[in-house]
């Protein structure tokens, strides 16, 4: 497993240490779990993008038909 070095502000470090102690897990595991959860959410649309796509769908549904209706 690769080892990484990075800097964090005091507040996230305090939160990380508290979570690790409360859950009785290593800090590195807490960070890995947080990154995994964050990555899962990356495929989810933001509220802004969702609203933009819904506007497009509404416009398409309420607009005139572009092809003749066959029945």
mmCIF file as Biopython writes it, N, C-alpha, C and O atoms, coordinates in Angstrom:
data_model
#
loop_
_atom_site.group_PDB
_atom_site.id
_atom_site.type_symbol
_atom_site.label_atom_id
_atom_site.label_alt_id
_atom_site.label_comp_id
_atom_site.label_asym_id
_atom_site.label_entity_id
_atom_site.label_seq_id
_atom_site.pdbx_PDB_ins_code
_atom_site.Cartn_x
_atom_site.Cartn_y
_atom_site.Cartn_z
_atom_site.occupancy
_atom_site.B_iso_or_equiv
_atom_site.auth_seq_id
_atom_site.auth_asym_id
_atom_site.pdbx_PDB_model_num
ATOM 1   N N  . UNK A ? 1  ? 0.852   -1.166 0.000   1.0 0.0 1  A 1 
ATOM 2   C CA . UNK A ? 1  ? 0.000   0.000  0.000   1.0 0.0 1  A 1 
ATOM 3   C C  . UNK A ? 1  ? 0.903   1.235  0.000   1.0 0.0 1  A 1 
ATOM 4   O O  . UNK A ? 1  ? 1.809   1.331  0.828   1.0 0.0 1  A 1 
ATOM 5   N N  . UNK A ? 2  ? 0.671   2.182  -0.916  1.0 0.0 2  A 1 
ATOM 6   C CA . UNK A ? 2  ? 1.503   3.386  -0.963  1.0 0.0 2  A 1 
ATOM 7   C C  . UNK A ? 2  ? 1.308   4.244  0.287   1.0 0.0 2  A 1 
ATOM 8   O O  . UNK A ? 2  ? 0.218   4.291  0.858   1.0 0.0 2  A 1 
ATOM 9   N N  . UNK A ? 3  ? 2.351   4.901  0.690   1.0 0.0 3  A 1 
ATOM 10  C CA . UNK A ? 3  ? 2.283   5.846  1.806   1.0 0.0 3  A 1 
ATOM 11  C C  . UNK A ? 3  ? 2.314   7.244  1.230   1.0 0.0 3  A 1 
ATOM 12  O O  . UNK A ? 3  ? 3.097   7.538  0.327   1.0 0.0 3  A 1 
ATOM 13  N N  . UNK A ? 4  ? 1.463   8.100  1.755   1.0 0.0 4  A 1 
ATOM 14  C CA . UNK A ? 4  ? 1.362   9.472  1.275   1.0 0.0 4  A 1 
ATOM 15  C C  . UNK A ? 4  ? 1.658   10.444 2.411   1.0 0.0 4  A 1 
ATOM 16  O O  . UNK A ? 4  ? 1.453   10.130 3.584   1.0 0.0 4  A 1 
ATOM 17  N N  . UNK A ? 5  ? 2.135   11.609 2.050   1.0 0.0 5  A 1 
ATOM 18  C CA . UNK A ? 5  ? 2.350   12.670 3.017   1.0 0.0 5  A 1 
ATOM 19  C C  . UNK A ? 5  ? 1.603   13.902 2.525   1.0 0.0 5  A 1 
ATOM 20  O O  . UNK A ? 5  ? 1.734   14.303 1.369   1.0 0.0 5  A 1 
ATOM 21  N N  . UNK A ? 6  ? 0.815   14.499 3.421   1.0 0.0 6  A 1 
ATOM 22  C CA . UNK A ? 6  ? 0.106   15.717 3.074   1.0 0.0 6  A 1 
ATOM 23  C C  . UNK A ? 6  ? -0.154  16.509 4.338   1.0 0.0 6  A 1 
ATOM 24  O O  . UNK A ? 6  ? -0.035  15.979 5.443   1.0 0.0 6  A 1 
ATOM 25  N N  . UNK A ? 7  ? -0.507  17.775 4.185   1.0 0.0 7  A 1 
ATOM 26  C CA . UNK A ? 7  ? -0.745  18.665 5.318   1.0 0.0 7  A 1 
ATOM 27  C C  . UNK A ? 7  ? -2.235  18.968 5.433   1.0 0.0 7  A 1 
ATOM 28  O O  . UNK A ? 7  ? -2.932  19.123 4.430   1.0 0.0 7  A 1 
ATOM 29  N N  . UNK A ? 8  ? -2.707  19.048 6.669   1.0 0.0 8  A 1 
ATOM 30  C CA . UNK A ? 8  ? -4.092  19.409 6.950   1.0 0.0 8  A 1 
ATOM 31  C C  . UNK A ? 8  ? -4.103  20.530 7.982   1.0 0.0 8  A 1 
ATOM 32  O O  . UNK A ? 8  ? -3.168  20.682 8.768   1.0 0.0 8  A 1 
ATOM 33  N N  . UNK A ? 9  ? -5.168  21.301 7.961   1.0 0.0 9  A 1 
ATOM 34  C CA . UNK A ? 9  ? -5.350  22.327 8.991   1.0 0.0 9  A 1 
ATOM 35  C C  . UNK A ? 9  ? -5.657  21.648 10.324  1.0 0.0 9  A 1 
ATOM 36  O O  . UNK A ? 9  ? -5.955  20.455 10.376  1.0 0.0 9  A 1 
ATOM 37  N N  . UNK A ? 10 ? -5.579  22.426 11.391  1.0 0.0 10 A 1 
ATOM 38  C CA . UNK A ? 10 ? -5.786  21.869 12.735  1.0 0.0 10 A 1 
ATOM 39  C C  . UNK A ? 10 ? -7.180  21.259 12.923  1.0 0.0 10 A 1 
ATOM 40  O O  . UNK A ? 10 ? -7.320  20.206 13.544  1.0 0.0 10 A 1 
ATOM 41  N N  . UNK A ? 11 ? -8.192  21.912 12.394  1.0 0.0 11 A 1 
ATOM 42  C CA . UNK A ? 11 ? -9.574  21.441 12.603  1.0 0.0 11 A 1 
ATOM 43  C C  . UNK A ? 11 ? -9.822  20.043 12.022  1.0 0.0 11 A 1 
ATOM 44  O O  . UNK A ? 11 ? -10.352 19.186 12.729  1.0 0.0 11 A 1 
ATOM 45  N N  . UNK A ? 12 ? -9.459  19.782 10.760  1.0 0.0 12 A 1 
ATOM 46  C CA . UNK A ? 12 ? -9.653  18.424 10.238  1.0 0.0 12 A 1 
ATOM 47  C C  . UNK A ? 12 ? -8.806  17.380 10.984  1.0 0.0 12 A 1 
ATOM 48  O O  . UNK A ? 12 ? -9.237  16.241 11.161  1.0 0.0 12 A 1 
ATOM 49  N N  . UNK A ? 13 ? -7.616  17.770 11.414  1.0 0.0 13 A 1 
ATOM 50  C CA . UNK A ? 13 ? -6.774  16.827 12.157  1.0 0.0 13 A 1 
ATOM 51  C C  . UNK A ? 13 ? -7.426  16.458 13.477  1.0 0.0 13 A 1 
ATOM 52  O O  . UNK A ? 13 ? -7.441  15.290 13.866  1.0 0.0 13 A 1 
ATOM 53  N N  . UNK A ? 14 ? -7.964  17.456 14.163  1.0 0.0 14 A 1 
ATOM 54  C CA . UNK A ? 14 ? -8.662  17.191 15.428  1.0 0.0 14 A 1 
ATOM 55  C C  . UNK A ? 14 ? -9.854  16.283 15.194  1.0 0.0 14 A 1 
ATOM 56  O O  . UNK A ? 14 ? -10.071 15.332 15.946  1.0 0.0 14 A 1 
ATOM 57  N N  . UNK A ? 15 ? -10.641 16.573 14.139  1.0 0.0 15 A 1 
ATOM 58  C CA . UNK A ? 15 ? -11.811 15.745 13.829  1.0 0.0 15 A 1 
ATOM 59  C C  . UNK A ? 15 ? -11.387 14.319 13.499  1.0 0.0 15 A 1 
ATOM 60  O O  . UNK A ? 15 ? -12.018 13.365 13.952  1.0 0.0 15 A 1 
ATOM 61  N N  . UNK A ? 16 ? -10.326 14.168 12.717  1.0 0.0 16 A 1 
ATOM 62  C CA . UNK A ? 16 ? -9.830  12.845 12.350  1.0 0.0 16 A 1 
ATOM 63  C C  . UNK A ? 16 ? -9.417  12.063 13.585  1.0 0.0 16 A 1 
ATOM 64  O O  . UNK A ? 16 ? -9.788  10.900 13.742  1.0 0.0 16 A 1 
ATOM 65  N N  . UNK A ? 17 ? -8.661  12.690 14.449  1.0 0.0 17 A 1 
ATOM 66  C CA . UNK A ? 17 ? -8.206  12.012 15.668  1.0 0.0 17 A 1 
ATOM 67  C C  . UNK A ? 17 ? -9.370  11.609 16.556  1.0 0.0 17 A 1 
ATOM 68  O O  . UNK A ? 17 ? -9.369  10.518 17.127  1.0 0.0 17 A 1 
ATOM 69  N N  . UNK A ? 18 ? -10.364 12.482 16.675  1.0 0.0 18 A 1 
ATOM 70  C CA . UNK A ? 18 ? -11.532 12.166 17.496  1.0 0.0 18 A 1 
ATOM 71  C C  . UNK A ? 18 ? -12.333 11.004 16.906  1.0 0.0 18 A 1 
ATOM 72  O O  . UNK A ? 18 ? -12.765 10.109 17.632  1.0 0.0 18 A 1 
ATOM 73  N N  . UNK A ? 19 ? -12.527 11.024 15.601  1.0 0.0 19 A 1 
ATOM 74  C CA . UNK A ? 19 ? -13.256 9.925  14.959  1.0 0.0 19 A 1 
ATOM 75  C C  . UNK A ? 19 ? -12.519 8.604  15.129  1.0 0.0 19 A 1 
ATOM 76  O O  . UNK A ? 19 ? -13.127 7.581  15.442  1.0 0.0 19 A 1 
ATOM 77  N N  . UNK A ? 20 ? -11.220 8.633  14.922  1.0 0.0 20 A 1 
ATOM 78  C CA . UNK A ? 20 ? -10.426 7.412  15.045  1.0 0.0 20 A 1 
ATOM 79  C C  . UNK A ? 20 ? -10.501 6.865  16.468  1.0 0.0 20 A 1 
ATOM 80  O O  . UNK A ? 20 ? -10.638 5.658  16.671  1.0 0.0 20 A 1 
ATOM 81  N N  . UNK A ? 21 ? -10.411 7.743  17.430  1.0 0.0 21 A 1 
ATOM 82  C CA . UNK A ? 21 ? -10.478 7.302  18.828  1.0 0.0 21 A 1 
ATOM 83  C C  . UNK A ? 21 ? -11.875 6.775  19.163  1.0 0.0 21 A 1 
ATOM 84  O O  . UNK A ? 21 ? -12.012 5.728  19.796  1.0 0.0 21 A 1 
ATOM 85  N N  . UNK A ? 22 ? -12.896 7.493  18.743  1.0 0.0 22 A 1 
ATOM 86  C CA . UNK A ? 22 ? -14.279 7.099  19.028  1.0 0.0 22 A 1 
ATOM 87  C C  . UNK A ? 22 ? -14.613 5.749  18.386  1.0 0.0 22 A 1 
ATOM 88  O O  . UNK A ? 22 ? -15.282 4.916  18.997  1.0 0.0 22 A 1 
ATOM 89  N N  . UNK A ? 23 ? -14.147 5.541  17.161  1.0 0.0 23 A 1 
ATOM 90  C CA . UNK A ? 23 ? -14.456 4.301  16.440  1.0 0.0 23 A 1 
ATOM 91  C C  . UNK A ? 23 ? -13.434 3.200  16.688  1.0 0.0 23 A 1 
ATOM 92  O O  . UNK A ? 23 ? -13.604 2.063  16.248  1.0 0.0 23 A 1 
ATOM 93  N N  . UNK A ? 24 ? -12.372 3.558  17.400  1.0 0.0 24 A 1 
ATOM 94  C CA . UNK A ? 24 ? -11.297 2.605  17.682  1.0 0.0 24 A 1 
ATOM 95  C C  . UNK A ? 24 ? -10.738 1.997  16.402  1.0 0.0 24 A 1 
ATOM 96  O O  . UNK A ? 24 ? -10.562 0.786  16.275  1.0 0.0 24 A 1 
ATOM 97  N N  . UNK A ? 25 ? -10.467 2.905  15.453  1.0 0.0 25 A 1 
ATOM 98  C CA . UNK A ? 25 ? -9.899  2.518  14.163  1.0 0.0 25 A 1 
ATOM 99  C C  . UNK A ? 25 ? -8.679  3.383  13.907  1.0 0.0 25 A 1 
ATOM 100 O O  . UNK A ? 25 ? -8.590  4.488  14.443  1.0 0.0 25 A 1 
ATOM 101 N N  . UNK A ? 26 ? -7.742  2.914  13.107  1.0 0.0 26 A 1 
ATOM 102 C CA . UNK A ? 26 ? -6.590  3.746  12.751  1.0 0.0 26 A 1 
ATOM 103 C C  . UNK A ? 26 ? -7.038  4.971  11.938  1.0 0.0 26 A 1 
ATOM 104 O O  . UNK A ? 26 ? -8.014  4.913  11.189  1.0 0.0 26 A 1 
ATOM 105 N N  . UNK A ? 27 ? -6.315  6.059  12.100  1.0 0.0 27 A 1 
ATOM 106 C CA . UNK A ? 27 ? -6.628  7.275  11.353  1.0 0.0 27 A 1 
ATOM 107 C C  . UNK A ? 27 ? -6.574  7.019  9.853   1.0 0.0 27 A 1 
ATOM 108 O O  . UNK A ? 27 ? -7.388  7.557  9.103   1.0 0.0 27 A 1 
ATOM 109 N N  . UNK A ? 28 ? -5.639  6.215  9.418   1.0 0.0 28 A 1 
ATOM 110 C CA . UNK A ? 28 ? -5.519  5.936  7.984   1.0 0.0 28 A 1 
ATOM 111 C C  . UNK A ? 28 ? -6.773  5.246  7.448   1.0 0.0 28 A 1 
ATOM 112 O O  . UNK A ? 28 ? -7.176  5.491  6.311   1.0 0.0 28 A 1 
ATOM 113 N N  . UNK A ? 29 ? -7.388  4.388  8.255   1.0 0.0 29 A 1 
ATOM 114 C CA . UNK A ? 29 ? -8.617  3.721  7.826   1.0 0.0 29 A 1 
ATOM 115 C C  . UNK A ? 29 ? -9.766  4.721  7.729   1.0 0.0 29 A 1 
ATOM 116 O O  . UNK A ? 29 ? -10.578 4.651  6.807   1.0 0.0 29 A 1 
ATOM 117 N N  . UNK A ? 30 ? -9.832  5.638  8.669   1.0 0.0 30 A 1 
ATOM 118 C CA . UNK A ? 30 ? -10.869 6.676  8.627   1.0 0.0 30 A 1 
ATOM 119 C C  . UNK A ? 30 ? -10.724 7.489  7.332   1.0 0.0 30 A 1 
ATOM 120 O O  . UNK A ? 30 ? -11.717 7.783  6.666   1.0 0.0 30 A 1 
ATOM 121 N N  . UNK A ? 31 ? -9.500  7.846  6.985   1.0 0.0 31 A 1 
ATOM 122 C CA . UNK A ? 31 ? -9.255  8.619  5.758   1.0 0.0 31 A 1 
ATOM 123 C C  . UNK A ? 31 ? -9.630  7.795  4.528   1.0 0.0 31 A 1 
ATOM 124 O O  . UNK A ? 31 ? -10.273 8.315  3.617   1.0 0.0 31 A 1 
ATOM 125 N N  . UNK A ? 32 ? -9.240  6.525  4.487   1.0 0.0 32 A 1 
ATOM 126 C CA . UNK A ? 32 ? -9.583  5.672  3.334   1.0 0.0 32 A 1 
ATOM 127 C C  . UNK A ? 32 ? -11.090 5.546  3.180   1.0 0.0 32 A 1 
ATOM 128 O O  . UNK A ? 32 ? -11.608 5.630  2.066   1.0 0.0 32 A 1 
ATOM 129 N N  . UNK A ? 33 ? -11.798 5.344  4.288   1.0 0.0 33 A 1 
ATOM 130 C CA . UNK A ? 33 ? -13.265 5.227  4.229   1.0 0.0 33 A 1 
ATOM 131 C C  . UNK A ? 33 ? -13.896 6.528  3.751   1.0 0.0 33 A 1 
ATOM 132 O O  . UNK A ? 33 ? -14.835 6.507  2.956   1.0 0.0 33 A 1 
ATOM 133 N N  . UNK A ? 34 ? -13.387 7.658  4.231   1.0 0.0 34 A 1 
ATOM 134 C CA . UNK A ? 34 ? -13.932 8.962  3.824   1.0 0.0 34 A 1 
ATOM 135 C C  . UNK A ? 34 ? -13.716 9.200  2.333   1.0 0.0 34 A 1 
ATOM 136 O O  . UNK A ? 34 ? -14.609 9.696  1.646   1.0 0.0 34 A 1 
ATOM 137 N N  . UNK A ? 35 ? -12.544 8.850  1.838   1.0 0.0 35 A 1 
ATOM 138 C CA . UNK A ? 35 ? -12.263 9.022  0.412   1.0 0.0 35 A 1 
ATOM 139 C C  . UNK A ? 35 ? -13.157 8.110  -0.426  1.0 0.0 35 A 1 
ATOM 140 O O  . UNK A ? 35 ? -13.648 8.515  -1.480  1.0 0.0 35 A 1 
ATOM 141 N N  . UNK A ? 36 ? -13.367 6.890  0.039   1.0 0.0 36 A 1 
ATOM 142 C CA . UNK A ? 36 ? -14.238 5.953  -0.695  1.0 0.0 36 A 1 
ATOM 143 C C  . UNK A ? 36 ? -15.663 6.494  -0.759  1.0 0.0 36 A 1 
ATOM 144 O O  . UNK A ? 36 ? -16.296 6.440  -1.813  1.0 0.0 36 A 1 
ATOM 145 N N  . UNK A ? 37 ? -16.179 7.017  0.364   1.0 0.0 37 A 1 
ATOM 146 C CA . UNK A ? 37 ? -17.533 7.577  0.367   1.0 0.0 37 A 1 
ATOM 147 C C  . UNK A ? 37 ? -17.621 8.798  -0.542  1.0 0.0 37 A 1 
ATOM 148 O O  . UNK A ? 37 ? -18.604 8.972  -1.261  1.0 0.0 37 A 1 
ATOM 149 N N  . UNK A ? 38 ? -16.610 9.627  -0.509  1.0 0.0 38 A 1 
ATOM 150 C CA . UNK A ? 38 ? -16.581 10.819 -1.367  1.0 0.0 38 A 1 
ATOM 151 C C  . UNK A ? 38 ? -16.573 10.409 -2.840  1.0 0.0 38 A 1 
ATOM 152 O O  . UNK A ? 38 ? -17.284 10.996 -3.656  1.0 0.0 38 A 1 
ATOM 153 N N  . UNK A ? 39 ? -15.779 9.416  -3.171  1.0 0.0 39 A 1 
ATOM 154 C CA . UNK A ? 39 ? -15.683 8.952  -4.558  1.0 0.0 39 A 1 
ATOM 155 C C  . UNK A ? 39 ? -17.007 8.371  -5.038  1.0 0.0 39 A 1 
ATOM 156 O O  . UNK A ? 39 ? -17.364 8.543  -6.204  1.0 0.0 39 A 1 
ATOM 157 N N  . UNK A ? 40 ? -17.740 7.688  -4.167  1.0 0.0 40 A 1 
ATOM 158 C CA . UNK A ? 40 ? -19.048 7.146  -4.547  1.0 0.0 40 A 1 
ATOM 159 C C  . UNK A ? 40 ? -20.002 8.261  -4.937  1.0 0.0 40 A 1 
ATOM 160 O O  . UNK A ? 40 ? -20.813 8.094  -5.847  1.0 0.0 40 A 1 
ATOM 161 N N  . UNK A ? 41 ? -19.914 9.379  -4.266  1.0 0.0 41 A 1 
ATOM 162 C CA . UNK A ? 41 ? -20.806 10.498 -4.535  1.0 0.0 41 A 1 
ATOM 163 C C  . UNK A ? 41 ? -20.434 11.296 -5.762  1.0 0.0 41 A 1 
ATOM 164 O O  . UNK A ? 41 ? -21.208 12.153 -6.188  1.0 0.0 41 A 1 
ATOM 165 N N  . UNK A ? 42 ? -19.280 11.045 -6.345  1.0 0.0 42 A 1 
ATOM 166 C CA . UNK A ? 42 ? -18.837 11.792 -7.505  1.0 0.0 42 A 1 
ATOM 167 C C  . UNK A ? 42 ? -19.736 11.570 -8.710  1.0 0.0 42 A 1 
ATOM 168 O O  . UNK A ? 42 ? -19.828 12.446 -9.569  1.0 0.0 42 A 1 
ATOM 169 N N  . UNK A ? 43 ? -20.401 10.426 -8.799  1.0 0.0 43 A 1 
ATOM 170 C CA . UNK A ? 43 ? -21.265 10.131 -9.936  1.0 0.0 43 A 1 
ATOM 171 C C  . UNK A ? 43 ? -22.656 10.725 -9.778  1.0 0.0 43 A 1 
ATOM 172 O O  . UNK A ? 43 ? -23.475 10.643 -10.693 1.0 0.0 43 A 1 
ATOM 173 N N  . UNK A ? 44 ? -22.923 11.315 -8.637  1.0 0.0 44 A 1 
ATOM 174 C CA . UNK A ? 44 ? -24.231 11.893 -8.366  1.0 0.0 44 A 1 
ATOM 175 C C  . UNK A ? 44 ? -24.254 13.320 -8.906  1.0 0.0 44 A 1 
ATOM 176 O O  . UNK A ? 44 ? -23.288 14.068 -8.754  1.0 0.0 44 A 1 
ATOM 177 N N  . UNK A ? 45 ? -25.353 13.684 -9.531  1.0 0.0 45 A 1 
ATOM 178 C CA . UNK A ? 45 ? -25.475 15.034 -10.078 1.0 0.0 45 A 1 
ATOM 179 C C  . UNK A ? 45 ? -25.592 16.067 -8.967  1.0 0.0 45 A 1 
ATOM 180 O O  . UNK A ? 45 ? -26.193 15.807 -7.925  1.0 0.0 45 A 1 
ATOM 181 N N  . UNK A ? 46 ? -25.024 17.216 -9.193  1.0 0.0 46 A 1 
ATOM 182 C CA . UNK A ? 46 ? -25.213 18.324 -8.265  1.0 0.0 46 A 1 
ATOM 183 C C  . UNK A ? 46 ? -26.638 18.848 -8.446  1.0 0.0 46 A 1 
ATOM 184 O O  . UNK A ? 46 ? -27.282 18.564 -9.455  1.0 0.0 46 A 1 
ATOM 185 N N  . UNK A ? 47 ? -27.121 19.602 -7.479  1.0 0.0 47 A 1 
ATOM 186 C CA . UNK A ? 47 ? -28.465 20.169 -7.591  1.0 0.0 47 A 1 
ATOM 187 C C  . UNK A ? 47 ? -28.578 21.054 -8.830  1.0 0.0 47 A 1 
ATOM 188 O O  . UNK A ? 47 ? -29.600 21.047 -9.516  1.0 0.0 47 A 1 
ATOM 189 N N  . UNK A ? 48 ? -27.529 21.808 -9.106  1.0 0.0 48 A 1 
ATOM 190 C CA . UNK A ? 48 ? -27.534 22.693 -10.268 1.0 0.0 48 A 1 
ATOM 191 C C  . UNK A ? 48 ? -27.638 21.896 -11.571 1.0 0.0 48 A 1 
ATOM 192 O O  . UNK A ? 48 ? -28.433 22.240 -12.446 1.0 0.0 48 A 1 
ATOM 193 N N  . UNK A ? 49 ? -26.838 20.831 -11.704 1.0 0.0 49 A 1 
ATOM 194 C CA . UNK A ? 49 ? -26.878 20.007 -12.914 1.0 0.0 49 A 1 
ATOM 195 C C  . UNK A ? 49 ? -28.207 19.276 -13.048 1.0 0.0 49 A 1 
ATOM 196 O O  . UNK A ? 49 ? -28.742 19.157 -14.151 1.0 0.0 49 A 1 
ATOM 197 N N  . UNK A ? 50 ? -28.742 18.790 -11.940 1.0 0.0 50 A 1 
ATOM 198 C CA . UNK A ? 50 ? -30.031 18.094 -11.960 1.0 0.0 50 A 1 
ATOM 199 C C  . UNK A ? 50 ? -31.129 19.031 -12.462 1.0 0.0 50 A 1 
ATOM 200 O O  . UNK A ? 50 ? -31.941 18.645 -13.303 1.0 0.0 50 A 1 
ATOM 201 N N  . UNK A ? 51 ? -31.154 20.262 -11.946 1.0 0.0 51 A 1 
ATOM 202 C CA . UNK A ? 51 ? -32.167 21.238 -12.374 1.0 0.0 51 A 1 
ATOM 203 C C  . UNK A ? 51 ? -32.012 21.580 -13.850 1.0 0.0 51 A 1 
ATOM 204 O O  . UNK A ? 51 ? -33.007 21.724 -14.560 1.0 0.0 51 A 1 
ATOM 205 N N  . UNK A ? 52 ? -30.772 21.712 -14.318 1.0 0.0 52 A 1 
ATOM 206 C CA . UNK A ? 52 ? -30.539 22.016 -15.725 1.0 0.0 52 A 1 
ATOM 207 C C  . UNK A ? 52 ? -31.078 20.902 -16.616 1.0 0.0 52 A 1 
ATOM 208 O O  . UNK A ? 52 ? -31.734 21.168 -17.623 1.0 0.0 52 A 1 
ATOM 209 N N  . UNK A ? 53 ? -30.798 19.648 -16.242 1.0 0.0 53 A 1 
ATOM 210 C CA . UNK A ? 53 ? -31.281 18.515 -17.032 1.0 0.0 53 A 1 
ATOM 211 C C  . UNK A ? 53 ? -32.797 18.402 -16.987 1.0 0.0 53 A 1 
ATOM 212 O O  . UNK A ? 53 ? -33.424 18.069 -17.993 1.0 0.0 53 A 1 
ATOM 213 N N  . UNK A ? 54 ? -33.388 18.674 -15.837 1.0 0.0 54 A 1 
ATOM 214 C CA . UNK A ? 54 ? -34.852 18.629 -15.743 1.0 0.0 54 A 1 
ATOM 215 C C  . UNK A ? 54 ? -35.495 19.704 -16.623 1.0 0.0 54 A 1 
ATOM 216 O O  . UNK A ? 54 ? -36.541 19.464 -17.227 1.0 0.0 54 A 1 
ATOM 217 N N  . UNK A ? 55 ? -34.880 20.881 -16.698 1.0 0.0 55 A 1 
ATOM 218 C CA . UNK A ? 55 ? -35.407 21.931 -17.586 1.0 0.0 55 A 1 
ATOM 219 C C  . UNK A ? 55 ? -35.380 21.474 -19.033 1.0 0.0 55 A 1 
ATOM 220 O O  . UNK A ? 55 ? -36.320 21.733 -19.783 1.0 0.0 55 A 1 
ATOM 221 N N  . UNK A ? 56 ? -34.320 20.802 -19.429 1.0 0.0 56 A 1 
ATOM 222 C CA . UNK A ? 56 ? -34.215 20.296 -20.802 1.0 0.0 56 A 1 
ATOM 223 C C  . UNK A ? 56 ? -35.310 19.268 -21.061 1.0 0.0 56 A 1 
ATOM 224 O O  . UNK A ? 56 ? -35.973 19.318 -22.098 1.0 0.0 56 A 1 
ATOM 225 N N  . UNK A ? 57 ? -35.505 18.345 -20.139 1.0 0.0 57 A 1 
ATOM 226 C CA . UNK A ? 57 ? -36.534 17.313 -20.308 1.0 0.0 57 A 1 
ATOM 227 C C  . UNK A ? 57 ? -37.914 17.947 -20.387 1.0 0.0 57 A 1 
ATOM 228 O O  . UNK A ? 57 ? -38.722 17.557 -21.229 1.0 0.0 57 A 1 
ATOM 229 N N  . UNK A ? 58 ? -38.199 18.922 -19.520 1.0 0.0 58 A 1 
ATOM 230 C CA . UNK A ? 58 ? -39.510 19.592 -19.545 1.0 0.0 58 A 1 
ATOM 231 C C  . UNK A ? 58 ? -39.731 20.311 -20.865 1.0 0.0 58 A 1 
ATOM 232 O O  . UNK A ? 58 ? -40.829 20.283 -21.421 1.0 0.0 58 A 1 
ATOM 233 N N  . UNK A ? 59 ? -38.680 20.958 -21.365 1.0 0.0 59 A 1 
ATOM 234 C CA . UNK A ? 59 ? -38.791 21.669 -22.640 1.0 0.0 59 A 1 
ATOM 235 C C  . UNK A ? 59 ? -39.082 20.693 -23.775 1.0 0.0 59 A 1 
ATOM 236 O O  . UNK A ? 59 ? -39.898 20.984 -24.649 1.0 0.0 59 A 1 
ATOM 237 N N  . UNK A ? 60 ? -38.427 19.552 -23.768 1.0 0.0 60 A 1 
ATOM 238 C CA . UNK A ? 60 ? -38.650 18.539 -24.803 1.0 0.0 60 A 1 
ATOM 239 C C  . UNK A ? 60 ? -40.070 18.001 -24.723 1.0 0.0 60 A 1 
ATOM 240 O O  . UNK A ? 60 ? -40.730 17.833 -25.748 1.0 0.0 60 A 1 
ATOM 241 N N  . UNK A ? 61 ? -40.540 17.731 -23.516 1.0 0.0 61 A 1 
ATOM 242 C CA . UNK A ? 61 ? -41.886 17.149 -23.357 1.0 0.0 61 A 1 
ATOM 243 C C  . UNK A ? 61 ? -42.990 18.114 -23.729 1.0 0.0 61 A 1 
ATOM 244 O O  . UNK A ? 61 ? -44.029 17.689 -24.236 1.0 0.0 61 A 1 
ATOM 245 N N  . UNK A ? 62 ? -42.797 19.396 -23.493 1.0 0.0 62 A 1 
ATOM 246 C CA . UNK A ? 62 ? -43.859 20.366 -23.769 1.0 0.0 62 A 1 
ATOM 247 C C  . UNK A ? 62 ? -43.749 20.978 -25.162 1.0 0.0 62 A 1 
ATOM 248 O O  . UNK A ? 62 ? -44.664 21.669 -25.611 1.0 0.0 62 A 1 
ATOM 249 N N  . UNK A ? 63 ? -42.651 20.732 -25.837 1.0 0.0 63 A 1 
ATOM 250 C CA . UNK A ? 63 ? -42.453 21.274 -27.181 1.0 0.0 63 A 1 
ATOM 251 C C  . UNK A ? 63 ? -43.258 20.508 -28.209 1.0 0.0 63 A 1 
ATOM 252 O O  . UNK A ? 63 ? -43.801 19.444 -27.912 1.0 0.0 63 A 1 
ATOM 253 N N  . UNK A ? 64 ? -43.337 21.040 -29.409 1.0 0.0 64 A 1 
ATOM 254 C CA . UNK A ? 64 ? -44.069 20.361 -30.482 1.0 0.0 64 A 1 
ATOM 255 C C  . UNK A ? 64 ? -43.338 19.097 -30.908 1.0 0.0 64 A 1 
ATOM 256 O O  . UNK A ? 64 ? -42.116 18.999 -30.802 1.0 0.0 64 A 1 
ATOM 257 N N  . UNK A ? 65 ? -44.114 18.133 -31.391 1.0 0.0 65 A 1 
ATOM 258 C CA . UNK A ? 65 ? -43.533 16.883 -31.873 1.0 0.0 65 A 1 
ATOM 259 C C  . UNK A ? 65 ? -42.690 17.157 -33.112 1.0 0.0 65 A 1 
ATOM 260 O O  . UNK A ? 65 ? -43.066 17.963 -33.963 1.0 0.0 65 A 1 
ATOM 261 N N  . UNK A ? 66 ? -41.574 16.497 -33.205 1.0 0.0 66 A 1 
ATOM 262 C CA . UNK A ? 66 ? -40.694 16.706 -34.347 1.0 0.0 66 A 1 
ATOM 263 C C  . UNK A ? 66 ? -40.898 15.650 -35.417 1.0 0.0 66 A 1 
ATOM 264 O O  . UNK A ? 66 ? -40.381 15.780 -36.527 1.0 0.0 66 A 1 
ATOM 265 N N  . UNK A ? 67 ? -41.659 14.590 -35.088 1.0 0.0 67 A 1 
ATOM 266 C CA . UNK A ? 67 ? -41.974 13.545 -36.065 1.0 0.0 67 A 1 
ATOM 267 C C  . UNK A ? 67 ? -43.487 13.327 -36.060 1.0 0.0 67 A 1 
ATOM 268 O O  . UNK A ? 67 ? -44.178 13.634 -35.089 1.0 0.0 67 A 1 
ATOM 269 N N  . UNK A ? 68 ? -43.969 12.795 -37.157 1.0 0.0 68 A 1 
ATOM 270 C CA . UNK A ? 68 ? -45.397 12.499 -37.191 1.0 0.0 68 A 1 
ATOM 271 C C  . UNK A ? 68 ? -45.687 11.338 -36.244 1.0 0.0 68 A 1 
ATOM 272 O O  . UNK A ? 68 ? -44.872 10.432 -36.071 1.0 0.0 68 A 1 
ATOM 273 N N  . UNK A ? 69 ? -46.858 11.391 -35.645 1.0 0.0 69 A 1 
ATOM 274 C CA . UNK A ? 69 ? -47.259 10.345 -34.711 1.0 0.0 69 A 1 
ATOM 275 C C  . UNK A ? 69 ? -47.856 9.183  -35.485 1.0 0.0 69 A 1 
ATOM 276 O O  . UNK A ? 69 ? -48.823 9.362  -36.225 1.0 0.0 69 A 1 
ATOM 277 N N  . UNK A ? 70 ? -47.297 8.010  -35.324 1.0 0.0 70 A 1 
ATOM 278 C CA . UNK A ? 70 ? -47.823 6.817  -35.983 1.0 0.0 70 A 1 
ATOM 279 C C  . UNK A ? 70 ? -48.591 6.004  -34.945 1.0 0.0 70 A 1 
ATOM 280 O O  . UNK A ? 70 ? -48.128 5.850  -33.815 1.0 0.0 70 A 1 
ATOM 281 N N  . UNK A ? 71 ? -49.695 5.512  -35.298 1.0 0.0 71 A 1 
ATOM 282 C CA . UNK A ? 71 ? -50.487 4.801  -34.324 1.0 0.0 71 A 1 
ATOM 283 C C  . UNK A ? 71 ? -50.858 3.459  -34.675 1.0 0.0 71 A 1 
ATOM 284 O O  . UNK A ? 71 ? -51.534 2.783  -33.899 1.0 0.0 71 A 1 
#
